[in-house]
Amino acid sequence: MKIAKVWYFSYFSALSCLFPFLNLYFRNLGLGERHIGLLGAARPLVSLPAGALWCAAADRTRLHRAVLLLCFAGSAAARLAIGAVGAAWGARLAPLFATVVATEAFAAPVTIIVDSAVMAACSAEGAYGRQRLWGALGWGLCSALAGVLITHAGVYAAFACHAVLLVAALPATLRLPFGPLHAKLAAHTQHDDGGGGDGGDGGGGMGGKDGGSKAGTAEQSPKPAAHAASGRRSVERFDSALEAAALLERGAGGHTHAGSCRGGSKGVCAGADEEEAAQLSQQDGSASAAGQQPRVQYWAGVGQLLRCPEAAIFLAMAITMGFGVGNIEGYLFLYLDELGGSEALMGLSLSVTCAAETLVFYHQNHLLRLGVRRCMHLVLAAFLVRMGAYAALAHAPSPWLVLPIEVLHGFTFALAWGGGCAYCAQLAPPGLEATTQGLFQGLYFGLGVAAGSAVGGHVYQRHGAQAVYVVACGVLAAGWALCSAAQAAVALFGRGSGDGSSPGYLRVAAVEMGGRSDSSSLDPPPGVKREASAERITGGIAAAASV
């Protein structure tokens, strides 16, 4: 699909020219770090519900192209208006805040809708990743070039470059194929009508970077299986939802993180593969129809999920990791600016994070053989090292030493994202796979990033840039210690997910890590083969390096 490759390359190239440098622009206007933090905190909190509402409207009306064009144009106009507002009103917070909110409200569904259309049009396994990686290429290349341009021409050159590349992306936006997506939606609607119930609703993930976690277009949670064959069907649909959820942004802001190559939506963005699931059910000799499957008691299932100690600890980890992301995205470039680093260095640092992220995604199946719990602890350790290194950067002979630190982004984003998606796979009840992914994404890129941005801005204003990373290091260390203690307590008192005492449907599917399961893996439902290997589950996650 050449048209998809062109769109991803041009759109993410446009984002990389402007989004990572917005906080520098706000500082040049005279805005204080506390107010910059408030603007940063508003982005994920606006993009999450906005993405859900826009995508719901597109799914209900089947006007995906119209919604995409409206949001594409609206977000472009709003981003460019940030430059005009700054020129007219300077450092006045209210007009800047309103413009940033408008930008996020329009930008939220853009990559979600495009991801949905492209995934529906990709028939071969892994084809989506080959399209999306062009976004990573555009982000990695153009962020470095944009940094050089801003160094020599000033920050307003970023707005001009952004506008030019968005115009280049417009023809591809007009030609994206939506027929396959509409066909899947129609088939899904007929399937649900046959089931005759609304109990399976609630699959839309609450996720979100033009970069953030957003609700997924056309995502519906599969209904639980009553027998072995239908159980396998549920696992297959959950695998597809996992792949979609792993694509994500954001993002920073877009959740285009300032330190990553994602720049796109973080949310669940496409429906599960109904046709493949149906074929597998037929091959297994299953004669059960959708209407014969029991309905998921959605809110009861959510309550059971949240009461599961293992799930509660994992979600606390997500908030802790998001806190670190908010501090990195919001203030690293301001810190480098104080240390004498140029915009060229900042752009190059984005290219390094993109390369590291892609490399870890590529080898993620090997890392996940350690087990998802160990991977989460490895991520938190990498966050601590990264924050400590940033704090020590003030005493380094050159700000260019930030580049080797940025290699850790491969662990603090790529492994966190892939491992988190795999953890969600283990914890999700049948019918709540996308909701579990959405909770993870919403707490990580929503609440966690917003908290990190707001707290970091307050600390920066009062104590300086170095203190931001000292405080962040302390918060991450405390969060990690509390989560580790809670896991030890759960294991000690026999309430872990692996001893069979948890609610039965929480043991929906064990994620096999390269042939051996993690010690914390959950047992699969009766009759379901343990075939969800790390390679299969992270096949789609690897493509998220471009998100």
C-alpha positions in Angstrom: 0.0 0.0 0.0 2.1 2.9 -1.3 -0.5 5.4 -0.3 -0.3 4.4 3.3 3.5 4.6 3.3 3.4 8.1 1.9 0.8 9.2 4.5 2.7 7.9 7.4 6.0 9.3 6.2 4.7 12.7 5.4 2.4 13.1 8.5 4.9 12.0 11.1 7.6 14.1 9.4 5.3 17.1 9.8 4.7 16.3 13.5 8.5 15.8 14.2 9.2 19.3 12.9 7.0 21.1 15.4 5.6 19.1 18.3 8.9 18.3 20.1 9.9 22.0 20.0 6.7 23.6 21.2 7.9 23.9 24.8 10.9 25.8 23.6 8.6 28.1 21.7 6.5 28.7 24.8 9.7 29.5 26.8 10.8 32.0 24.1 7.4 33.7 24.5 8.2 34.2 28.1 6.0 31.5 29.6 7.1 30.1 32.9 7.8 26.4 33.5 4.7 26.0 35.7 2.5 27.2 32.9 4.3 25.1 30.4 3.6 22.1 32.7 -0.1 23.0 32.7 -0.2 23.0 29.0 1.6 19.7 28.9 -0.8 18.2 31.4 -3.8 19.3 29.4 -2.8 17.5 26.2 -3.4 13.9 27.3 -6.4 14.8 29.4 -8.0 16.4 26.3 -6.9 13.8 23.7 -8.3 10.8 25.6 -12.0 11.7 25.6 -11.8 13.6 22.3 -10.4 10.6 20.5 -13.2 8.4 21.9 -15.9 10.8 20.9 -14.6 11.4 17.3 -14.0 7.7 16.7 -17.5 6.8 18.0 -19.0 9.4 15.7 -17.1 8.0 12.7 -18.0 4.4 13.5 -21.7 5.2 14.0 -22.1 7.3 10.8 -19.5 5.4 8.7 -18.2 8.8 7.7 -14.6 8.0 8.5 -13.1 9.9 5.6 -15.1 13.0 6.4 -14.2 12.9 10.1 -10.6 12.3 9.2 -10.5 15.3 6.8 -12.2 17.5 9.3 -9.9 16.6 12.2 -6.8 16.7 9.9 -7.6 20.2 8.8 -8.8 21.4 12.2 -5.6 20.1 13.9 -3.4 21.7 11.3 -5.1 25.1 11.6 -5.0 24.9 15.4 -1.3 24.0 15.5 -0.4 26.9 13.1 -2.6 29.1 15.2 -0.3 28.5 18.2 2.3 30.5 16.3 -0.2 33.3 15.5 -1.5 33.5 19.1 2.0 33.7 20.4 2.9 36.5 18.1 -0.3 38.4 18.9 -0.7 37.8 22.7 2.8 36.8 23.8 3.0 34.9 27.0 -0.7 35.2 28.0 -1.7 31.8 29.2 -5.5 31.8 28.4 -5.3 32.1 24.6 -2.4 29.6 24.4 -4.3 27.2 26.6 -7.4 27.4 24.4 -5.4 26.9 21.3 -3.5 23.9 22.7 -6.8 22.3 23.8 -8.3 22.8 20.4 -5.3 21.3 18.8 -5.5 18.2 20.9 -9.3 17.9 20.5 -8.9 17.8 16.7 -5.7 15.8 16.5 -6.8 13.0 18.8 -8.5 10.7 16.2 -6.3 11.3 13.2 -3.9 8.5 13.5 -6.5 6.2 15.1 -8.8 6.4 12.1 -5.9 6.0 9.6 -4.5 3.0 11.6 -8.0 1.4 11.5 -8.3 1.8 7.8 -4.8 0.6 7.0 -5.1 -2.4 9.3 -8.4 -3.4 7.8 -6.8 -3.2 4.3 -3.8 -5.3 5.2 -4.6 -8.9 4.7 -1.2 -10.5 5.3 0.2 -10.8 8.8 2.9 -8.2 9.5 1.7 -6.0 6.5 0.6 -3.3 8.8 4.0 -3.0 10.4 5.6 -2.5 7.0 3.3 0.5 6.4 3.7 2.0 9.8 7.5 1.8 9.9 7.5 4.6 7.3 6.2 6.8 10.0 9.2 5.9 12.2 11.5 6.7 9.2 9.9 10.1 8.7 10.0 10.9 12.4 13.6 9.9 12.8 14.9 11.7 9.7 13.0 14.9 9.9 13.4 15.5 13.6 17.1 15.8 13.1 16.7 18.0 10.0 14.2 20.2 11.8 16.6 20.7 14.7 19.3 22.0 12.3 16.7 24.2 10.6 15.5 25.7 13.9 19.1 26.3 15.0 19.8 28.5 12.0 16.4 30.0 11.2 14.6 30.2 14.5 11.6 28.4 16.0 9.1 29.9 13.6 10.7 27.9 10.9 9.2 24.8 12.6 5.7 26.1 11.9 6.5 26.7 8.2 8.1 23.3 7.8 5.1 21.7 9.5 2.7 23.4 7.2 4.6 22.4 4.1 4.7 18.7 5.1 1.1 18.6 6.0 0.2 19.9 2.5 2.3 17.1 1.2 0.3 14.6 3.3 -3.1 15.9 2.1 -3.3 14.0 -1.2 -2.5 10.7 0.6 -5.2 11.6 3.2 -7.7 12.0 0.4 -6.9 8.6 -1.2 -6.7 6.3 1.9 -8.9 3.2 1.4 -11.8 2.9 3.8 -13.8 0.2 2.0 -12.2 -2.7 3.9 -12.8 -1.0 7.2 -16.5 -0.4 6.4 -16.9 -4.0 5.3 -15.5 -5.2 8.6 -17.7 -2.8 10.5 -20.8 -4.0 8.6 -19.9 -7.7 9.3 -19.3 -6.9 12.9 -22.7 -5.1 13.2 -24.4 -8.1 11.7 -22.6 -10.4 14.1 -23.7 -8.3 17.1 -27.2 -8.1 15.9 -27.3 -11.9 15.7 -26.1 -12.0 19.3 -29.0 -9.9 20.4 -27.3 -8.3 23.4 -25.4 -5.3 24.5 -23.6 -7.1 27.2 -20.5 -7.4 25.1 -20.1 -3.7 24.7 -17.3 -1.9 26.3 -14.5 -3.1 24.1 -13.5 0.4 23.1 -10.1 0.9 24.6 -9.7 4.1 26.6 -6.4 4.7 25.2 -3.9 7.7 23.7 0.1 10.7 20.9 -1.2 12.6 18.3 0.6 11.2 20.4 -1.8 9.6 23.6 -4.0 6.8 24.5 -7.4 6.9 22.8 -10.5 5.0 22.3 -10.4 2.6 19.5 -12.3 2.9 16.3 -14.6 0.0 15.8 -13.1 -1.9 18.7 -15.5 -4.2 20.4 -14.6 -6.7 23.1 -15.2 -10.3 22.1 -17.9 -12.2 24.1 -16.6 -14.9 26.4 -16.4 -18.5 25.2 -18.4 -21.3 26.7 -16.6 -24.2 25.2 -13.0 -25.0 24.1 -13.5 -24.0 20.4 -15.2 -20.7 21.3 -12.5 -20.2 23.9 -9.9 -20.5 21.2 -11.9 -18.0 19.2 -11.8 -15.6 22.1 -8.0 -15.9 22.4 -7.6 -15.2 18.7 -9.7 -12.1 18.9 -7.8 -11.0 21.9 -4.6 -11.5 20.0 -5.9 -9.1 17.3 -7.0 -6.6 19.8 -3.5 -6.8 21.4 -1.9 -6.1 18.1 -4.1 -3.0 17.6 -3.5 -1.8 21.1 0.2 -2.1 20.8 0.2 0.5 18.0 0.0 3.4 19.7 0.4 7.4 20.5 1.7 9.5 22.5 1.4 10.1 22.8 3.1 12.6 23.6 0.8 14.9 22.2 0.1 14.1 19.7 1.5 11.7 22.2 4.0 12.3 20.0 6.5 12.0 22.7 9.2 14.6 22.6 11.7 11.8 22.9 10.3 9.2 20.6 9.5 8.4 17.1 5.8 7.7 17.7 4.0 10.9 17.2 0.8 9.1 16.8 -2.2 7.8 18.7 -1.6 5.4 21.5 -5.1 4.0 21.4 -6.7 0.8 20.3 -7.5 1.6 16.7 -8.9 -1.3 14.9 -11.4 -4.0 15.4 -10.5 -7.7 16.0 -10.2 -9.9 13.0 -13.7 -11.4 12.9 -13.2 -13.4 9.7 -10.1 -15.2 11.0 -11.7 -16.0 14.2 -14.8 -17.4 12.5 -12.6 -19.6 10.2 -10.7 -21.0 13.2 -14.0 -21.8 15.0 -15.2 -23.6 11.9 -12.0 -25.5 11.6 -12.4 -26.7 15.2 -15.9 -27.9 14.5 -17.6 -25.3 16.6 -21.2 -24.9 15.8 -22.0 -22.3 18.3 -23.3 -19.0 17.0 -22.8 -15.5 18.4 -26.2 -15.5 19.9 -25.5 -18.7 21.8 -22.5 -17.2 23.6 -23.1 -15.9 27.1 -23.0 -12.1 27.4 -20.3 -10.3 29.4 -21.5 -8.5 32.4 -19.3 -5.5 31.5 -19.2 -3.4 34.7 -19.1 -6.5 36.9 -16.1 -7.7 34.9 -14.4 -4.3 35.3 -15.0 -4.4 39.0 -13.5 -7.9 39.3 -10.5 -6.8 37.2 -9.9 -3.8 39.5 -10.2 -5.9 42.6 -7.6 -8.3 41.3 -4.4 -7.5 43.3 -2.1 -8.3 40.4 -4.0 -5.9 38.1 -4.1 -3.1 40.6 -0.3 -3.3 41.1 0.3 -3.4 37.3 -1.9 -0.3 36.8 0.0 1.5 39.6 3.2 0.7 37.7 1.6 2.2 34.6 1.0 5.5 36.4 4.5 5.5 37.8 6.1 5.0 34.4 3.8 7.6 32.9 5.0 10.1 35.5 8.6 9.6 34.2 7.5 10.0 30.6 5.8 13.3 31.5 9.0 14.7 33.0 11.1 13.6 30.0 8.8 14.9 27.3 8.0 18.2 29.0 11.3 19.4 30.2 14.3 17.6 28.7 14.6 20.1 25.8 14.3 23.1 28.2 17.0 21.5 30.3 19.3 21.0 27.3 18.6 24.6 26.2 19.8 25.8 29.6 22.9 23.7 29.3 23.8 25.3 26.0 22.5 22.5 23.7 21.3 23.5 20.3 18.1 22.6 18.6 20.2 20.4 16.3 21.3 18.4 19.3 17.7 18.1 20.4 16.6 16.8 17.0 19.4 14.3 16.9 18.4 13.1 20.3 15.0 12.3 18.9 16.6 10.3 16.1 18.6 8.3 18.7 15.4 7.5 20.7 13.7 6.4 17.5 16.5 4.1 16.6 16.7 2.6 20.1 12.9 2.2 20.3 12.8 0.4 17.0 15.7 -1.9 18.0 14.0 -3.0 21.2 10.7 -3.5 19.5 12.4 -5.7 17.0 14.0 -7.9 19.7 11.1 -7.7 22.1 10.1 -11.3 21.9 13.5 -12.3 23.3 13.3 -9.8 26.1 9.8 -11.0 27.0 11.1 -14.5 27.6 12.2 -13.1 31.0 8.6 -12.8 31.9 6.4 -9.7 31.9 6.9 -9.0 35.6 10.6 -9.0 35.3 10.3 -6.8 32.2 8.3 -4.3 34.1 10.9 -4.2 36.8 13.6 -3.8 34.2 11.7 -0.8 32.7 11.5 0.9 36.1 15.2 0.3 36.7 15.9 1.9 33.3 13.7 4.9 34.3 15.8 5.3 37.4 19.1 5.2 35.6 17.8 7.6 32.9 16.5 10.1 35.5 19.7 9.9 37.5 21.8 10.4 34.3 19.7 13.5 33.4 20.3 14.9 36.9 24.0 14.3 36.5 24.1 16.0 33.1 24.4 19.4 34.7 27.9 18.4 35.8 28.9 16.9 32.5 31.4 18.6 30.3 29.0 18.8 27.3 25.3 18.5 26.8 26.0 16.2 23.9 26.4 13.4 26.4 22.6 13.3 26.5 22.8 11.1 23.3 24.0 7.9 25.0 21.4 8.4 27.8 18.7 8.5 25.1 19.5 4.9 24.2 17.6 3.9 27.4 14.4 5.1 25.7 14.3 1.7 24.0 13.5 0.2 27.4 11.5 3.0 29.0 9.1 3.2 26.1 9.4 0.1 23.8 9.7 -2.5 26.5 7.3 -0.7 28.7 4.7 -0.7 26.0 5.2 -4.2 24.7 5.5 -5.7 28.2 2.5 -3.7 29.3 0.4 -5.0 26.5 1.5 -8.6 27.2 0.6 -8.1 30.9 -2.8 -6.8 29.9 -3.2 -10.0 27.9 -2.7 -12.1 31.0 -5.0 -10.1 33.2 -7.9 -9.3 30.9 -11.2 -11.2 31.4 -12.8 -12.5 28.3 -14.7 -9.7 26.6 -12.7 -7.0 28.4 -9.4 -7.3 26.5 -9.6 -3.9 24.9 -10.9 -2.3 28.1 -7.9 -3.6 30.0 -5.6 -2.3 27.3 -7.4 1.0 27.5 -7.0 1.2 31.3 -3.2 0.6 30.8 -2.9 3.2 28.1 -5.1 5.8 29.8 -3.2 5.6 33.1 0.2 5.5 31.4 -0.2 8.2 28.8 -3.1 10.0 30.4 -3.0 10.3 34.2 0.7 9.4 34.5 2.0 11.8 31.9 -0.3 14.6 33.0 0.9 14.2 36.6 4.5 14.2 35.6 4.1 17.3 33.5 2.2 19.2 36.1 4.5 18.3 39.0 7.6 18.7 36.9 6.6 22.2 35.9 6.1 23.2 39.5 9.5 21.8 40.6 11.2 23.4 37.6 9.7 26.8 38.4 10.9 26.7 42.1 14.1 24.7 42.0 15.4 24.4 38.5 15.7 21.8 35.8 18.1 19.5 37.6 15.7 19.2 40.5 13.0 18.0 38.1 14.9 14.8 37.5 16.0 14.4 41.1 12.4 14.5 42.2 11.3 12.3 39.4 14.0 9.7 40.3 12.6 9.8 43.9 9.0 9.3 42.8 9.9 6.5 40.5 12.0 4.8 43.2 9.2 5.1 45.8 6.6 3.8 43.3 8.8 0.9 42.3 9.4 0.0 45.9 5.7 0.1 46.8 4.8 -2.0 43.8 7.5 -4.6 44.6 6.4 -4.8 48.2 2.8 -5.2 47.1 3.7 -8.0 44.7 5.6 -9.7 47.5 2.7 -9.4 49.8 0.3 -10.8 47.3 2.6 -13.8 46.7 3.0 -14.3 50.5 -0.7 -14.3 51.2 -1.5 -16.6 48.3 -3.6 -14.1 46.3 -1.4 -14.1 43.2 -2.8 -14.8 39.8 -1.0 -18.1 39.5 -2.3 -20.1 42.4 -5.8 -20.6 41.2 -7.5 -18.5 43.9 -8.3 -15.6 41.6 -11.6 -15.4 39.8 -11.7 -18.0 37.1 -12.2 -15.8 34.2 -9.2 -13.7 35.1 -7.1 -16.7 34.1 -8.1 -16.1 30.5 -4.9 -16.8 28.6 -1.3 -17.4 29.7 1.1 -15.6 27.5 3.9 -18.0 26.6 7.2 -16.3 26.4 9.2 -18.0 23.7 8.1 -21.5 24.7 8.2 -21.0 28.5 5.7 -19.1 30.5 6.4 -16.5 33.1 6.1 -17.6 36.7 3.3 -15.1 37.0 1.4 -16.3 33.9 -2.2 -17.2 34.2 -3.6 -20.6 33.2 -5.6 -20.6 30.0 -9.3 -21.6 30.0 -10.0 -25.3 29.6 -9.5 -26.5 26.0 -7.5 -23.5 24.9 -4.0 -24.2 23.6 -1.2 -22.2 25.1 -0.3 -20.8 21.6 -0.1 -17.1 22.3 3.7 -16.9 22.1 5.7 -13.8 22.6 6.5 -13.7 18.9 2.8 -13.8 18.0 1.6 -11.2 20.6 4.4 -8.8 19.9 4.3 -9.1 16.1 2.0 -6.0 16.0 3.7 -4.4 18.9 7.0 -4.2 17.0 5.3 -2.0 14.4 4.5 0.5 17.2 8.1 1.8 16.9 6.6 4.1 14.2 3.7 5.3 16.4 
